[in-house]
Amino acid sequence: MRLTQIFAAAAIALVSTFAVADDAAEKTIRKSLESLQLETPVESISASPMAGLYEVKLKGSRVLYASADGQYIVQGYLFQLKDGKPVNLTEKAERLGVSKLINAIPVAETVVYPAIGETKTHITVFTDTTCPYCHKLHAEVPELNKMGVEVRYVAFPRQGLGSAGDKQLQAVWCSADKKGAMDKMVDGKDIKAAACANPVSKQFALGQSIGVNGTPAIVLADGQVIPGYQPAPQIAKLALGAK
């Protein structure tokens, strides 16, 4: 449960015994963070559920915590004991950030495999057409569709931009029939498509910003990220239970 991080967060609250106005605290915390020279920009700073502790959201959904005076910065999980059970507040905040980013992707920029009948939920899958486990998952997409799960593919060339996977994904996204092109490419068939403006590099960067480092990476509607392949029944259970 990483209790040391809970104790560290509690210690911050005890140290920060003086009251600081929200605007002043944000300015102070931002100044402290600048000295850390973080690679990821700060998106927002707000009071956390724990008195004296501020939640720092980084671009891409990562969360840090800081004391009002900016002298203490914590990276780790913040838990709340609710009805005798631990609730991971950090994970909840990060999932919310991921869900906002992922669900903001225009559907037209994805390769969509719609649910059959009622659409009960959707998943977004970072994929690479050169990835064997992506092929394995792709073979189970019809099963997911039958269970009411819409599958939206986004591009993530796992070997980087300029790789064989990147070129294949660009060809898919530049095809008039992206779904048909994806099926053929996964099946090992070559497809021809004229170069076009496409979202592959943008989607690759988005994946990196939320911590994707391999494929497939499955994102549920609530922002939960499931790394790697899992069988369709297990994915459907998680996807349908996501809130």
MARMIMI-54496 format. One record per residue: residue in three letters; x, y, z of N, C-alpha, C in turn. Coordinates in Angstrom, 1 decimal, always signed. Atoms other than C-alpha are relative to their C-alpha. Example, Ala and Ser with C-alpha at 12.3 -4.5 7.8 and 13.67 -1.06 7.14 Angstrom:
2
NODE  keba     n_u     n_v     n_w    ca_u    ca_v    ca_w     c_u     c_v     c_w
NODE   ALA    +0.9    -1.2    +0.0   +12.3    -4.5    +7.8    +0.9    +1.2    +0.0
NODE   SER    -0.9    -1.1    +0.0   +13.7    -1.1    +7.1    -0.8    +1.1    +0.8
//
This chain:
243
NODE  keba     n_u     n_v     n_w    ca_u    ca_v    ca_w     c_u     c_v     c_w
NODE   MET    +0.8    -1.2    +0.0    +0.0    +0.0    +0.0    +0.9    +1.3    +0.0
NODE   ARG    -0.9    -1.1    +0.1    +3.1    +2.2    +0.0    -0.3    +1.0    +1.2
NODE   LEU    +0.3    -0.8    -1.2    +2.5    +3.5    +3.6    +0.9    +1.1    +0.2
NODE   THR    -1.0    -1.0    -0.2    +5.7    +5.5    +3.6    -0.5    +1.3    -0.7
NODE   GLN    +0.4    -1.2    +0.7    +4.1    +7.9    +1.1    -1.2    +0.6    +0.7
NODE   ILE    +1.1    -0.5    -0.8    +1.0    +8.2    +3.2    +0.5    +0.9    +1.2
NODE   PHE    -0.6    -0.7    -1.1    +3.1    +9.2    +6.2    +0.7    +1.3    -0.4
NODE   ALA    -0.7    -1.2    +0.5    +5.1   +11.6    +4.1    -1.0    +1.1    -0.3
NODE   ALA    +1.1    -1.0    +0.3    +1.9   +13.4    +2.9    -0.5    +0.5    +1.3
NODE   ALA    +0.5    -0.5    -1.3    +0.7   +13.6    +6.5    +1.0    +0.9    +0.7
NODE   ALA    -1.0    -0.9    -0.6    +4.0   +15.1    +7.6    +0.0    +1.4    -0.6
NODE   ILE    +0.1    -1.3    +0.7    +3.6   +17.8    +5.0    -1.1    +0.9    +0.6
NODE   ALA    +1.2    -0.8    -0.5    +0.2   +18.8    +6.4    +0.4    +0.5    +1.4
NODE   LEU    -0.3    -0.5    -1.3    +1.7   +19.1    +9.9    +1.0    +1.1    +0.0
NODE   VAL    -1.0    -1.0    +0.1    +4.6   +21.2    +8.8    -0.6    +1.3    -0.5
NODE   SER    +0.6    -1.2    +0.5    +2.4   +23.6    +6.9    -1.1    +0.5    +0.9
NODE   THR    +1.0    -0.3    -1.0    +0.6   +25.0    +9.9    -0.6    +1.4    -0.2
NODE   PHE    +0.6    -1.4    +0.1    +0.1   +28.6    +8.7    -0.8    +0.0    -1.3
NODE   ALA    +1.0    -0.1    +1.1    -2.7   +29.6    +6.4    +0.6    +0.9    -1.1
NODE   VAL    -0.5    -0.8    +1.2    -1.8   +30.9    +2.9    -1.2    +0.1    -1.0
NODE   ALA    +1.1    -0.1    +1.0    -4.3   +32.3    +0.4    +0.3    -0.9    -1.2
NODE   ASP    -0.2    +0.9    +1.2    -4.9   +30.0    -2.6    +0.8    +0.6    -1.1
NODE   ASP    -0.8    -0.7    +1.0    -3.5   +32.5    -5.1    +1.4    +0.1    +0.3
NODE   ALA    -1.3    -0.1    -0.4    -0.5   +33.1    -3.1    +0.7    -1.3    +0.1
NODE   ALA    -0.6    +1.4    -0.1    +0.1   +29.4    -2.4    +0.3    -0.5    -1.4
NODE   GLU    -0.2    +0.4    +1.4    -0.2   +28.7    -6.2    +1.3    +0.6    -0.5
NODE   LYS    -1.2    -0.8    +0.5    +2.4   +31.4    -7.0    +1.2    -0.6    +0.7
NODE   THR    -1.1    +0.5    -0.7    +4.7   +30.1    -4.3    +0.4    -1.4    -0.5
NODE   ILE    -0.3    +1.3    +0.5    +4.4   +26.5    -5.4    +0.6    -0.1    -1.4
NODE   ARG    -0.5    +0.0    +1.3    +4.9   +27.3    -9.0    +1.5    +0.4    -0.1
NODE   LYS    -1.4    -0.5    -0.1    +8.1   +29.2    -8.1    +1.0    -1.2    +0.4
NODE   SER    -0.8    +1.1    -0.5    +9.4   +26.1    -6.2    +0.2    -1.0    -1.1
NODE   LEU    +0.0    +1.0    +1.1    +8.5   +23.8    -9.1    +1.0    +0.4    -1.1
NODE   GLU    -0.9    -0.5    +1.0   +10.4   +26.0   -11.5    +1.5    -0.3    +0.3
NODE   SER    -1.4    +0.3    -0.4   +13.6   +25.4    -9.5    +0.3    -1.5    -0.2
NODE   LEU    -0.2    +1.5    +0.2   +13.1   +21.6   -10.0    +0.2    -0.3    -1.5
NODE   GLN    -0.2    +0.1    +1.5   +13.2   +22.2   -13.8    -0.7    -1.3    -0.5
NODE   LEU    +0.7    +1.1    +0.4   +10.5   +19.6   -14.4    -0.1    +0.0    -1.6
NODE   GLU    +0.1    +0.1    +1.4   +10.4   +18.3   -18.0    -1.5    +0.1    -0.5
NODE   THR    +1.5    -0.1    +0.3    +6.5   +18.2   -17.9    -0.6    +1.3    +0.5
NODE   PRO    +0.6    -1.2    -0.5    +4.6   +21.5   -17.7    -1.0    -0.2    +1.0
NODE   VAL    +1.1    +0.1    -1.0    +2.3   +22.2   -14.8    -1.3    +0.5    -0.6
NODE   GLU    +1.3    -0.4    +0.6    -1.3   +22.3   -15.9    -0.9    +0.7    +1.0
NODE   SER    +0.8    -0.7    -0.9    -3.0   +23.3   -12.7    +0.5    -0.3    +1.4
NODE   ILE    -0.3    +0.2    -1.4    -2.6   +23.7    -8.9    -1.2    +0.3    +0.8
NODE   SER    +1.2    -0.2    -0.8    -5.5   +23.3    -6.5    +0.1    -0.7    +1.3
NODE   ALA    +0.0    +0.6    -1.3    -6.2   +22.4    -2.9    -0.4    -1.5    -0.1
NODE   SER    +0.3    +1.4    +0.1    -6.2   +18.7    -2.4    -1.1    -0.3    +1.1
NODE   PRO    +1.0    +0.4    -1.0    -8.8   +16.8    -0.2    +0.6    +0.1    +1.4
NODE   MET    -0.7    -0.1    -1.3    -6.1   +16.9    +2.6    +0.4    +1.4    +0.4
NODE   ALA    -0.3    -1.4    -0.5    -5.8   +20.1    +4.6    +1.5    +0.3    -0.1
NODE   GLY    -1.4    -0.4    +0.1    -2.6   +21.9    +3.9    +0.8    -0.5    -1.1
NODE   LEU    -0.7    +0.6    +1.1    -1.7   +19.9    +0.9    -0.6    +0.4    -1.4
NODE   TYR    +0.5    -0.5    +1.3    -2.0   +21.1    -2.7    +0.3    -1.1    -1.1
NODE   GLU    -0.2    +1.0    +1.1    -2.5   +18.9    -5.8    +0.5    +0.7    -1.2
NODE   VAL    -0.6    -0.6    +1.1    -0.3   +19.7    -8.7    -0.2    -1.0    -1.2
NODE   LYS    +0.2    +0.9    +1.2    -1.5   +18.3   -12.1    +1.0    +0.4    -1.1
NODE   LEU    -0.9    -0.3    +1.1    +1.1   +18.0   -14.8    -0.7    -0.4    -1.3
NODE   LYS    +0.5    +0.3    +1.4    +0.4   +17.9   -18.5    +0.1    -1.5    -0.2
NODE   GLY    +0.0    +1.4    +0.3    -0.6   +14.4   -19.4    -0.5    -0.8    +1.2
NODE   SER    +0.7    +0.6    -1.1    -2.4   +13.7   -16.1    +0.8    -0.4    +1.3
NODE   ARG    -0.8    +0.4    -1.2    +0.5   +13.0   -13.7    -0.3    +1.0    +1.1
NODE   VAL    +0.4    -0.8    -1.2    -0.1   +14.3   -10.1    +1.2    +0.0    +1.0
NODE   LEU    -0.9    -0.2    -1.1    +2.3   +15.7    -7.5    -0.8    +0.7    +1.1
NODE   TYR    +0.6    -0.7    -1.1    +1.6   +17.2    -4.1    +1.0    +0.9    +0.6
NODE   ALA    -1.0    -1.0    -0.5    +3.1   +20.3    -2.5    -0.6    +0.6    +1.3
NODE   SER    +0.4    -0.7    -1.1    +2.9   +22.1    +0.8    -0.3    +1.5    -0.4
NODE   ALA    +0.3    -1.4    +0.3    +1.5   +25.7    +0.8    +1.2    +0.9    -0.2
NODE   ASP    -1.2    -0.9    +0.1    +4.9   +27.2    +1.3    +1.0    -0.5    -1.1
NODE   GLY    -0.9    +0.5    +1.1    +6.4   +25.2    -1.6    +1.3    -0.7    +0.4
NODE   GLN    -1.2    +0.6    -0.5    +9.1   +23.7    +0.6    +0.0    -1.5    -0.1
NODE   TYR    +0.0    +1.5    +0.1    +7.9   +20.1    +0.3    -0.8    -0.4    -1.2
NODE   ILE    +0.7    +0.5    +1.2    +7.0   +18.3    -2.9    +0.0    -1.6    +0.2
NODE   VAL    +0.1    +1.4    -0.1    +5.8   +14.7    -2.8    -0.5    -0.6    -1.3
NODE   GLN    +0.5    +0.8    +1.1    +5.4   +12.2    -5.6    -0.3    -1.4    +0.5
NODE   GLY    +0.5    +1.3    -0.5    +3.3    +9.2    -4.7    -1.5    +0.0    +0.2
NODE   TYR    +1.4    +0.1    -0.1    -0.1    +8.0    -3.8    -0.5    +0.6    +1.3
NODE   LEU    +0.7    -0.5    -1.2    -2.4    +9.8    -1.4    -1.3    -0.8    +0.2
NODE   PHE    +1.2    +0.9    -0.3    -5.0    +7.5    +0.2    -0.9    +0.7    +1.0
NODE   GLN    +1.0    -0.4    -0.9    -8.2    +8.4    +2.0    -0.7    -1.3    +0.6
NODE   LEU    +0.7    +1.1    -0.6    -9.6    +5.9    +4.5    -1.5    +0.3    +0.1
NODE   LYS    +1.5    -0.3    +0.1   -13.4    +5.8    +3.7    -0.7    -1.3    +0.4
NODE   ASP    +0.7    +1.1    -0.5   -15.6    +3.5    +5.6    +0.9    -1.2    +0.3
NODE   GLY    -1.0    +1.0    -0.3   -12.5    +1.6    +6.7    +0.7    -0.6    -1.1
NODE   LYS    -0.7    +0.5    +1.1   -11.3    +1.1    +3.2    +0.8    +1.1    -0.7
NODE   PRO    -0.9    -1.0    +0.6    -8.4    +2.8    +1.4    -0.5    +0.4    -1.4
NODE   VAL    +0.4    -0.5    +1.3    -9.4    +5.0    -1.6    +1.3    +0.7    -0.5
NODE   ASN    -1.1    -0.7    +0.6    -6.5    +6.0    -3.9    -0.4    +1.3    -0.7
NODE   LEU    +0.4    -1.3    +0.6    -7.1    +9.7    -4.5    +0.8    +0.4    -1.2
NODE   THR    -0.9    -0.4    +1.1    -4.1   +10.1    -6.7    -0.4    -0.7    -1.3
NODE   GLU    +0.4    +0.8    +1.2    -5.1    +7.3    -9.0    -1.3    +0.6    -0.6
NODE   LYS    +1.2    -0.6    +0.4    -8.6    +8.8    -9.2    +0.2    +1.3    -0.8
NODE   ALA    -0.3    -1.2    +0.6    -7.2   +12.2   -10.1    +0.7    -0.2    -1.4
NODE   GLU    -0.7    +0.3    +1.2    -4.9   +10.8   -12.7    -0.9    -0.6    -1.1
NODE   ARG    +0.9    +0.6    +0.9    -7.6    +8.7   -14.3    -0.9    +1.0    -0.6
NODE   LEU    +0.9    -1.0    +0.5    -9.8   +11.7   -14.6    +0.7    +0.8    -1.1
NODE   GLY    -0.8    -0.8    +1.0    -7.0   +13.6   -16.4    +0.2    -0.8    -1.3
NODE   VAL    -0.2    +0.8    +1.2    -6.4   +10.7   -18.8    -1.3    -0.1    -0.8
NODE   SER    +1.3    +0.1    +0.7   -10.1   +10.3   -19.6    -0.3    +1.3    -0.7
NODE   LYS    +0.3    -1.3    +0.7   -10.4   +14.0   -20.5    +0.8    +0.1    -1.2
NODE   LEU    -0.9    +0.0    +1.1    -7.4   +13.7   -22.8    -0.5    -1.0    -1.1
NODE   ILE    +0.4    +1.1    +0.9    -8.5   +10.4   -24.4    -1.3    +0.3    -0.7
NODE   ASN    +1.4    -0.2    +0.5   -12.2   +11.2   -24.8    -0.1    +1.3    -0.8
NODE   ALA    +0.0    -1.2    +0.8   -11.3   +14.5   -26.4    +0.6    -0.2    -1.4
NODE   ILE    -0.5    +0.4    +1.4    -9.7   +12.7   -29.4    -1.2    +0.0    -0.9
NODE   PRO    +1.1    +0.1    +1.0   -12.0   +13.3   -32.4    -0.2    -1.4    -0.5
NODE   VAL    +0.2    +1.4    +0.5   -13.6   +10.0   -33.3    +0.5    -0.2    -1.4
NODE   ALA    -0.5    +0.1    +1.4   -12.8   +10.8   -36.9    +1.4    -0.2    -0.2
NODE   GLU    -1.5    +0.3    +0.1    -9.1   +10.6   -36.1    +0.4    -1.3    +0.6
NODE   THR    -0.2    +1.3    -0.5    -9.5    +7.1   -34.8    -0.5    -1.0    -1.0
NODE   VAL    +0.5    +1.1    +0.8   -10.1    +3.7   -36.5    -1.0    -0.7    +0.9
NODE   VAL    +1.1    +0.4    -0.9   -13.5    +2.7   -35.1    -0.5    -1.4    -0.5
NODE   TYR    +0.7    +1.2    +0.1   -14.9    -0.8   -34.7    -1.2    +0.1    +0.9
NODE   PRO    +1.2    -0.3    -0.8   -18.5    -0.1   -33.6    -0.5    -1.3    +0.7
NODE   ALA    +0.7    +1.1    -0.7   -20.4    -2.2   -31.1    -1.1    -0.6    -0.9
NODE   ILE    +1.2    +0.6    +0.7   -23.0    -4.6   -32.5    -1.2    +0.1    +0.9
NODE   GLY    +1.2    -0.2    -0.9   -26.4    -3.6   -31.2    +0.3    +1.3    +0.8
NODE   GLU    -0.1    -1.1    -0.9   -26.4    -1.3   -28.2    +1.5    +0.2    +0.4
NODE   THR    -1.3    -0.4    -0.5   -23.1    +0.6   -27.5    +0.0    +0.2    +1.5
NODE   LYS    +0.1    -0.1    -1.5   -22.6    +0.0   -23.8    +1.2    +0.9    +0.5
NODE   THR    -1.2    -0.8    -0.4   -19.1    +1.6   -23.6    +1.0    -0.1    -1.1
NODE   HIS    -1.1    +0.0    +1.1   -15.9    +2.2   -25.6    +1.3    -0.2    +0.7
NODE   ILE    -1.4    +0.0    -0.4   -12.2    +1.5   -25.2    +0.8    +0.7    -1.1
NODE   THR    -1.0    -0.6    +1.0    -9.3    +3.4   -26.9    +1.2    -0.8    +0.1
NODE   VAL    -1.2    +0.9    +0.0    -6.4    +1.2   -27.9    +1.1    +0.6    -0.8
NODE   PHE    -1.2    -0.4    +0.7    -2.9    +2.5   -28.7    +0.6    -1.3    -0.6
NODE   THR    -0.4    +1.2    +0.8    -1.8    +0.1   -31.4    +1.1    +0.2    -0.9
NODE   ASP    -1.1    -0.1    +1.0    +1.1    -0.7   -33.7    -0.3    -1.3    -0.9
NODE   THR    +0.2    +1.1    +0.9    +0.5    -2.9   -36.8    +1.1    -1.0    -0.1
NODE   THR    -1.1    +0.9    +0.0    +3.9    -4.5   -36.4    +0.1    -0.8    +1.4
NODE   CYS    +0.0    +0.6    -1.4    +3.0    -5.7   -32.8    -0.8    -1.3    +0.0
NODE   PRO    +0.7    +1.3    -0.1    +2.2    -9.4   -32.4    -1.2    -0.1    +1.0
NODE   TYR    +1.1    +0.0    -1.0    +0.1    -8.9   -29.3    -1.1    +0.9    -0.4
NODE   CYS    +1.1    -0.8    +0.6    -1.8    -6.1   -31.1    -0.8    -0.8    -1.0
NODE   HIS    +0.7    +0.9    +1.0    -2.6    -8.7   -33.8    -0.9    -0.9    +0.8
NODE   LYS    +0.7    +1.0    -0.9    -3.8   -11.1   -31.0    -1.3    +0.7    +0.5
NODE   LEU    +1.2    -0.8    -0.4    -6.1    -8.4   -29.6    -0.9    +0.3    -1.1
NODE   HIS    +0.8    -0.4    +1.2    -7.3    -7.4   -33.0    -0.9    -1.2    -0.4
NODE   ALA    +0.8    +1.1    +0.3    -8.5   -10.9   -33.6    -1.3    -0.2    +0.9
NODE   GLU    +1.1    +0.1    -0.9   -10.8   -10.6   -30.6    -0.9    +1.3    +0.1
NODE   VAL    +0.9    -1.2    +0.1   -12.3    -7.2   -31.5    -1.4    -0.3    -0.3
NODE   PRO    +1.4    +0.3    +0.2   -15.4    -8.8   -33.0    -0.7    -0.5    +1.2
NODE   GLU    +0.6    +0.5    -1.2   -16.0   -10.5   -29.7    -0.4    +1.1    +0.9
NODE   LEU    +0.2    -1.2    -0.8   -15.7    -7.2   -27.9    -1.2    +0.8    -0.5
NODE   ASN    +1.1    -0.7    +0.7   -18.1    -5.6   -30.4    -1.3    -0.7    +0.4
NODE   LYS    +1.2    +0.8    -0.3   -20.7    -8.4   -29.7    -0.4    +0.3    +1.4
NODE   MET    +0.3    -0.2    -1.4   -20.5    -7.6   -26.0    -0.4    +1.5    +0.2
NODE   GLY    +0.4    -1.4    -0.1   -21.4    -3.9   -26.7    +1.2    +1.0    +0.2
NODE   VAL    -1.2    -0.9    -0.2   -17.8    -2.5   -26.5    +0.4    +0.5    -1.4
NODE   GLU    -0.6    -0.6    +1.2   -16.8    -0.1   -29.2    +1.5    +0.2    +0.1
NODE   VAL    -1.5    -0.1    -0.1   -13.1    -0.2   -30.0    +0.5    +1.1    -0.9
NODE   ARG    -0.6    -1.1    +0.7   -11.3    +2.9   -31.1    +1.5    -0.1    +0.0
NODE   TYR    -1.5    +0.1    +0.0    -7.7    +2.6   -32.3    +0.6    +1.3    -0.2
NODE   VAL    -0.9    -1.1    +0.2    -5.1    +5.3   -32.0    +1.4    -0.5    -0.3
NODE   ALA    -1.3    +0.5    +0.5    -1.6    +5.1   -33.4    +1.1    +0.2    +1.1
NODE   PHE    -1.2    -0.1    -0.9    +1.5    +4.4   -31.3    +1.1    -0.9    -0.6
NODE   PRO    -1.1    +0.8    +0.5    +4.5    +3.3   -33.3    +1.1    -0.3    +1.1
NODE   ARG    -0.7    +0.3    -1.2    +6.3    +1.5   -30.5    +1.5    +0.1    -0.2
NODE   GLN    -1.4    -0.2    +0.2    +9.7    +1.8   -32.2    +0.4    +1.4    -0.4
NODE   GLY    -0.2    -1.4    +0.3    +9.3    +5.5   -32.7    -0.4    +0.5    -1.4
NODE   LEU    +0.3    -0.6    +1.3    +8.6    +7.9   -35.5    +1.1    -0.3    -1.0
NODE   GLY    -1.0    +0.4    +1.1   +10.2    +6.9   -38.8    +0.2    -1.5    -0.1
NODE   SER    -0.1    +1.5    +0.0   +10.0    +3.2   -37.9    -0.9    -0.6    -1.0
NODE   ALA    +0.9    +0.7    +1.0    +8.3    +0.6   -40.1    -1.4    +0.1    +0.5
NODE   GLY    +1.4    -0.1    -0.6    +5.3    +0.7   -37.7    -0.6    +1.3    -0.3
NODE   ASP    +0.4    -1.3    +0.3    +5.1    +4.4   -38.1    -0.5    +0.2    -1.4
NODE   LYS    +0.4    -0.1    +1.4    +5.0    +4.1   -41.9    -1.3    -0.8    -0.3
NODE   GLN    +1.2    +0.8    +0.1    +2.4    +1.4   -41.7    -1.2    +0.7    +0.5
NODE   LEU    +1.1    -0.7    -0.6    +0.2    +3.4   -39.4    -0.4    +1.2    -0.8
NODE   GLN    +0.3    -1.2    +0.8    +0.4    +6.5   -41.5    -0.8    -0.5    -1.3
NODE   ALA    +0.7    +0.5    +1.2    -0.7    +4.4   -44.5    -1.4    -0.4    +0.3
NODE   VAL    +1.4    +0.3    -0.5    -3.7    +3.1   -42.5    -0.8    +1.3    +0.1
NODE   TRP    +0.7    -1.2    -0.3    -4.7    +6.6   -41.4    -0.2    +0.9    -1.3
NODE   CYS    +0.2    -0.8    +1.3    -4.3    +8.0   -45.0    -0.8    -0.8    -1.0
NODE   SER    +0.9    +0.8    +0.9    -6.5    +5.3   -46.5    -1.5    +0.5    +0.1
NODE   ALA    +1.4    -0.4    +0.0   -10.1    +6.1   -47.5    -0.8    -0.9    +0.9
NODE   ASP    +0.7    +0.9    -0.9   -11.2    +3.0   -45.7    +1.0    -0.4    +1.1
NODE   LYS    -1.0    +0.2    -1.0    -9.1    +3.1   -42.5    -0.3    -1.4    +0.7
NODE   LYS    +0.3    +1.2    -0.6   -10.9    +0.1   -41.0    +0.4    -1.2    -0.8
NODE   GLY    -0.5    +1.1    +0.9   -10.3    -2.1   -44.0    +1.5    +0.0    -0.2
NODE   ALA    -1.5    -0.1    +0.1    -6.7    -0.9   -44.3    +0.6    -0.6    +1.3
NODE   MET    -0.5    +0.6    -1.3    -6.2    -1.8   -40.6    -0.1    -1.5    +0.0
NODE   ASP    +0.2    +1.4    +0.1    -7.6    -5.3   -41.2    +1.1    -0.6    -0.9
NODE   LYS    -1.0    +0.6    +1.0    -5.3    -5.9   -44.2    +1.4    +0.1    +0.6
NODE   MET    -1.4    -0.2    -0.5    -2.2    -4.5   -42.5    +0.3    -1.0    +1.1
NODE   VAL    -0.2    +1.0    -1.1    -2.7    -6.7   -39.4    +0.1    -1.4    -0.6
NODE   ASP    +0.0    +1.3    +0.6    -3.3    -9.6   -41.7    +1.3    -0.3    -0.8
NODE   GLY    -1.3    +0.2    +0.7    +0.2    -9.1   -43.2    +0.0    +0.5    -1.5
NODE   LYS    +0.1    -0.4    +1.4    -1.0    -7.6   -46.5    +0.5    +1.5    -0.1
NODE   ASP    -0.5    -1.4    +0.3    +0.6    -4.5   -48.0    -1.1    +0.9    -0.5
NODE   ILE    +1.0    -0.9    +0.6    -1.6    -1.5   -48.7    +0.7    +1.2    -0.5
NODE   LYS    -0.5    -1.2    +0.6    -1.0    +1.5   -50.8    -0.9    +1.2    +0.3
NODE   ALA    +0.7    -1.2    -0.3    -2.0    +5.0   -49.7    +0.9    +1.2    -0.2
NODE   ALA    -0.7    -1.2    +0.3    -0.9    +8.4   -50.8    +0.3    +0.7    +1.4
NODE   ALA    -0.3    -0.7    -1.2    +0.9   +10.4   -48.1    -1.0    +1.1    +0.3
NODE   CYS    +1.0    -1.0    -0.3    -1.5   +12.8   -46.3    +0.3    +0.6    +1.4
NODE   ALA    -0.1    -0.5    -1.3    -1.7   +15.0   -43.2    -0.8    -1.0    +0.9
NODE   ASN    +0.7    +1.0    -0.8    -2.5   +12.5   -40.4    +0.4    +0.2    +1.5
NODE   PRO    -0.2    -0.3    -1.5    -2.6   +12.4   -36.5    +1.0    -1.0    +0.6
NODE   VAL    -0.9    +1.1    -0.6    +0.0    +9.5   -36.0    +1.0    +0.6    +1.0
NODE   SER    -1.0    -0.6    -0.9    +2.7   +11.7   -34.5    -0.6    +0.6    +1.2
NODE   LYS    +0.7    -0.6    -1.1    +0.2   +13.6   -32.4    -0.5    -1.1    +1.0
NODE   GLN    +0.5    +1.0    -0.9    -1.3   +10.4   -31.0    +1.1    -0.7    +0.7
NODE   PHE    -1.2    +0.5    -0.6    +2.2    +9.0   -30.4    +0.4    +0.8    +1.2
NODE   ALA    -0.4    -0.9    -1.1    +3.0   +12.0   -28.3    -1.0    +0.0    +1.1
NODE   LEU    +1.0    +0.1    -1.0    -0.3   +11.8   -26.5    +0.2    -1.2    +0.9
NODE   GLY    -0.2    +1.2    -0.7    +0.4    +8.2   -25.6    +1.2    +0.1    +1.0
NODE   GLN    -1.1    -0.2    -0.9    +3.8    +9.1   -24.2    -0.3    +0.9    +1.2
NODE   SER    +0.3    -0.9    -1.0    +2.4   +11.9   -22.2    -0.8    -0.6    +1.2
NODE   ILE    +0.7    +0.7    -1.0    +0.1    +9.5   -20.3    +0.7    -1.3    +0.5
NODE   GLY    -0.8    +1.1    -0.5    +2.8    +6.9   -19.7    +0.0    -1.2    -0.9
NODE   VAL    +0.0    +1.2    +0.8    +2.2    +4.5   -22.6    +1.4    -0.2    -0.5
NODE   ASN    -1.3    +0.3    +0.5    +5.5    +2.8   -23.5    +0.1    -1.3    -0.8
NODE   GLY    +0.1    +1.2    +0.7    +4.3    -0.3   -25.3    -1.4    -0.2    -0.6
NODE   THR    +1.3    +0.3    +0.6    +1.5    -1.8   -27.3    -0.4    -1.5    +0.1
NODE   PRO    +1.1    -1.0    -0.1    -1.3    -2.6   -27.0    -0.1    +0.6    +1.3
NODE   ALA    +0.3    -0.7    -1.3    -2.2    -0.1   -24.3    -1.5    +0.3    -0.1
NODE   ILE    +1.5    -0.2    +0.1    -6.0    -0.1   -23.6    -0.4    +1.0    +1.1
NODE   VAL    +0.5    -1.0    -0.9    -7.6    +2.9   -22.1    -1.6    -0.1    +0.1
NODE   LEU    +1.5    +0.1    -0.2   -11.1    +2.5   -20.6    -0.6    +1.4    +0.0
NODE   ALA    +0.7    -1.2    +0.1   -13.7    +5.2   -20.7    +0.2    +0.9    +1.2
NODE   ASP    -0.2    -0.8    -1.2   -12.9    +6.3   -17.1    +1.5    +0.4    +0.1
NODE   GLY    -1.4    -0.4    -0.1    -9.2    +6.8   -17.9    +1.0    -1.0    +0.5
NODE   GLN    -0.9    +1.0    -0.5    -7.8    +3.6   -16.5    +0.7    -0.6    -1.2
NODE   VAL    -0.8    +0.5    +1.1    -4.9    +2.4   -18.6    +0.4    -1.4    +0.3
NODE   ILE    -0.4    +1.5    -0.2    -4.4    -1.4   -19.0    +1.1    -0.3    -1.0
NODE   PRO    -1.2    +0.2    +0.9    -0.9    -2.1   -20.4    +0.0    -1.5    -0.5
NODE   GLY    -0.2    +1.3    +0.5    -0.5    -5.1   -22.7    -1.3    -0.7    -0.4
NODE   TYR    +1.1    +0.8    +0.4    -2.8    -7.8   -24.1    -0.7    -0.6    +1.1
NODE   GLN    +0.8    +0.8    -0.8    -5.7    -9.2   -22.2    -1.1    -0.6    -0.8
NODE   PRO    +1.1    +0.6    +0.8    -8.4   -11.6   -23.4    -1.3    +0.9    +0.0
NODE   ALA    +1.3    -0.8    +0.2   -11.7   -10.1   -24.7    -0.9    +0.0    +1.2
NODE   PRO    +1.0    +0.0    -1.1   -13.9   -11.3   -21.8    +0.5    +0.8    +1.2
NODE   GLN    -0.6    -0.8    -1.1   -11.5    -9.7   -19.2    -0.1    +1.5    -0.3
NODE   ILE    +0.1    -1.4    +0.3   -11.3    -6.5   -21.1    -1.4    +0.5    +0.1
NODE   ALA    +1.4    -0.4    -0.1   -15.1    -6.3   -21.5    -0.5    +0.2    +1.4
NODE   LYS    +0.4    -0.1    -1.4   -15.6    -6.9   -17.8    +0.5    +1.3    +0.6
NODE   LEU    -0.6    -1.2    -0.6   -13.3    -4.1   -16.9    -0.6    +1.3    -0.7
NODE   ALA    +0.6    -1.1    +0.8   -14.7    -1.8   -19.7    -1.4    +0.3    +0.4
NODE   LEU    +1.4    -0.1    -0.4   -18.3    -2.4   -18.7    -0.2    +0.5    +1.4
NODE   GLY    +0.0    -0.4    -1.4   -17.5    -1.8   -15.1    +0.6    +1.4    +0.3
NODE   ALA    -0.7    -1.3    -0.2   -15.6    +1.5   -15.6    -1.1    +1.0    +0.2
NODE   LYS    +0.9    -1.1    -0.3   -17.3    +4.5   -14.2    +0.6    +1.3    -0.3
//
